[in-house]
Structures are given as structure tokens and as C-alpha cells.
Amino acid sequence: MHHLRCISPVDNSVYLERALAGEAEIRVALDRAAASQKAWRLTPLVERIAIVHRAVEFFTERKHRLAEELCWMMGRPIRFAPGEIDGFAERATAMANLAEEALVDIHLPIKPGFSRFIRREPLGVSLVIAPWNYPYLTAVNALVPSLLAGNAVILKHSAQTPLCAERMVEAFREAGLPYGVFQYLHLNHSNTQRLASAEEIQHIAFTGSVDAGANIERIVAGRFIQLGLELGGKDPAYVREDADLELAVEAVVDGAFFNSGQSCCGIERAYVQENLFEEFVERAVALVGDYQLGRPDDPQTTLGPLVNAEAADKVRTQIDEAVAQGAQPHLHSSKFSMDRRGTQYMAPQLLTGVRQKMRVMRDESFGPVLGVQKVHDDGEALELMNNSPFGLTAAIFSQDEETALAIGDHLRVGTVFLNRCDYLDPELAWSGVKQSGRGCTLSRVGFEQLTRPKSFHFKVGG
């Protein structure tokens, strides 16, 4: 296959085609990246920061065009698509604002006769492999801080969202980023592996499936390079007895069904304290029933298609299995006229009577379905929340901050939310545990993954 074809989930049309890069293009890109990085790492940090701010301006000026492309490439409803451009700007700006403080030399207490400090040195060339579900937000997490740290970046984007790579590179070139410091390559699977194993690559940031993440670890084994992997989740929400119920229902439903559930940190299972359970389910079902399933280019649509029919069928299979095992579905697909088995247009579903052994409560669904389970107390909720191979985020809904913090201390996840969910604050570290991955992006801590500490121990004077 020498061409990439982006099939739009809107209507299954070929939205665009691109030639795939081969070995010769990979070699040129690596040589350019390595050569340009030598000068880029010596560029004063204030200049690097200024370029990022300018790139964000160029990028956001095109918000409406970028949003329309996003809608057609991966199916996000047009009324929500511009929000991702704002999110890109928010994260890039936050990382630019943190860079000086995060990358400054660490000076140690004065020791007579010695000069001692630790410098954060760039790694070299970063390879960022980004997915289609949030094509700008997943890329920005590694891409912008990596450039700020003095690395060169090669971006390989999903075959579903190739224009996203082109648009980001375009904005940075217009902002004055030197040629070769940030490049994209459209690649097939085997050439992506070839690029990942090139000796010039000193850091890989990958967002995708657990199997693909494990494969990347195998490819780079023995090279001892820096690796950041974000591999998905099965994120839980716990609604305690003292929760603000209206807030909890709204947040959990939005966290579960936004982007048609195609979010690695979306809510995929909810545990509700038994006294609130009936009312929670009743309110949640009413709210989910209000979604408008339709073509994402229609401004009335609030629930778009999944990325393709295969993805939708995988979610339908999980629901069918759960129902066969005794779960109760609460929404009738007849209410959603666009719903068709065998297509990417799929009605949302809320299930009760679910149990942990069901795949819909255990495996990543990545679709518009939420299982809601009744729990007796905090102990049972905590046990169920941790009973997962994933550990990206967990959300608690409660008015008792002290108890939430105590529960949070025992949750095996990268982020604990209270009274909100499904949001990345760029000043906080973004990381996962267990099969959700390794490493960390965003925040001051994220810069540590993109640099190596170099110690200077000088004996001076006398």
C-alpha cells in the first residue's frame, strides 16, 4: 500500500488521500531532524517560547476550518469540534508558560571551592505517534514540551487524521520554527516500526492500544531510550451518598458520551451509592435520551458516529453480551433514527444490572455505553474502582473533600477527580498506571521525560 486513504465516518466517502513515505523519505527526515536539532537546542529558550506562542496564534486563527476538517476526518459533531482547537491552544500556552521554570538549571547550596548544578539537556529527536480520537490534544501533550525542551520532533499521525499533522507543522513553520525541527511523515505500520527503531530517535511518545504499546517496548528494547505510553482506560466514577446529584448526573453522562465515548479518559463505568441509585439512573437515562444522533456536519447533532462500523459493532457486541448475561438496557434504539447495526451510527446505551465479569465493565468500550452499578459503601466502591487492568483516571462525586482524598489515596490511577471528570489540566501531570501506560506528559514534571539531567561538578579557585 503506497497510499493512505482517509474514509470519513460522516458518509463513508474518501475524504482525502496521501502518498505514504518510504525508506528514502524516512532517512531524509531523520537526517534533517538530527541536523536541525543541533542548532535548535542552542536557541535561547525565550525564542523557543515565543515561537510556540506565535504558532498557537496562527493555529487558532483557522479554528473554523480546522474544526470542519476534524468533523469530516473523525466524526466529531461540528458544534463541539472547535473546542479541540481551544484545548490545543490552552495546553500549548500552559506548557510554554511553565518552560522557563521547568527547564532552568538546578543550583545546589553553596559549597566553598565548588560550583555544582544540574542542567536539563534535550534528548535529541522525539517521535510522536498520535491517534485519531483527539488528534490535536493527544499530539500537543508531547509535541510542544518536546520542542520547548530543545528536541526536534517527527510526528506520525493516524491514517484517519493525516491533515492534523500537516496543519500543526504548517502553523509552526509560519511561526518561524527553523526548517527540520518539526516534521510529519505519513507511514504504514512497518515503516512506523522502522522509524521507531532508528538510532536517531531518542524519545517516543505513543498514544494507542495496549498491544501496540507493548510492541513499541519490544521494538526499542535494549536501546534504553525514553518512552511515554498512553494506552487507554476503563475509567470509573463513584457517586457517594452525599453527592450533588444533579452535578454528578450531568458530569458523568457528559464524561461517558462526549465524542461518542471515544475518549481514553472518558467515564466507562459508574458506581452509585444505593440510596441515590434509582434517582441517578432515572435522571441519567432522561439526559442520554436527549442526545441527537446524526451526521456530525449537522449543527443539531450532539452524538456523532463512531470512527467506523467495526468500532461500533465491537461496542454493540459488548452490550449484547451483557444483556444476555442479565444486564438491563434502558434506552430504545428506535428513538435514534440514524442507528443501524453494521454502520458507524450507533444509539447510546445505559445498562444496569451489570457485574464486574461482563466485558462492558472490564474491557475498554470506547463507545457510547455506560454501565451503572449499585454499591453499598466507600469500601465496595473502592474495591470495584481498582478492580481493572487500567488506571488512567477516576472521579468521585461527594461534598466531603477529606473522605474523597482518603479514597483517592487508595485509587491506583494517574489522576483523581472530585466533582468533575474527563478533563486534563495542563499544569497537572498526565499519566497512567497498570495497562494505561507509563511516563508522564504536561505539567512541570512532564519536561523531565523530555530531557536528561546532566550534572556539573566543578572544583574552582585555589
JOLIN-V53055 format. One line per field, one symbol per residue. ss: DSSP state (h for helix, s for strand, l for the rest). phi: phi as a letter, one per 40 degrees, with the letter a starting at -180 (. if undefined). Layout:
# JOLIN-V53055
ss->???
phi->???
This chain:
# JOLIN-V53055
ss->llsssssllllllsssssslllhhhhhhhhhhhhhhhhhhllllhhhhhhhhhhhhhhhhhlhhhhhhhhhhhhlllhhhhhhhhhhhhhhhhhhhhhhhhhhllsslllsllsssssssssllssssslllllhhhhhhhhhhhhhhlllssssslllllhhhhhhhhhhhhhlllllllsssllllhhhhhhhhllllsssssssllhhhhhhhhhhhlllllsssssllllssssslllllhhhhhhhhhhhhhhhhhlllllssssssshhhhhhhhhhhhhhhhlllslllllllllslllllhhhhhhhhhhhhhhhhlllsslllhhhlllllllllllllssssllllllhhhhllllllsssssssllhhhhhhhhhlllsslssssslllhhhhhhhhhhllllsssslllllllllllsslssllsslsslhhhhhhhhssssssssslll
phi->.bbbbcccccagcccabbcccbdccccccccccccccdcccccdddccccccccdccdccdcdcccccccdccbgcdccbdcdccccdccccccccccddccbcdcccddbdgbbbabbcbcchbcbbbbcccbccccccdbcccccdchccbbbbccccbccccccccdcccccgcddgcbbbbcbccccccccccccccbabbbbiccccccccdcccdgcfccbbbbbgaaccbbbcccccccccccccccccbcffgcbcbccbabbbddcbddcdcdcccccccccbcacccccccbbccccacccccccccdcdccccchcbcbbccccbcccacgbccbccabbbgcbdccccbbcccfacbbcbbcbcadcccccccccacbacbabbbabbcccdcccdccccacbbbbfaafabcccbcbabbfcchagabggccdcccbbbcbcbbbcbgf
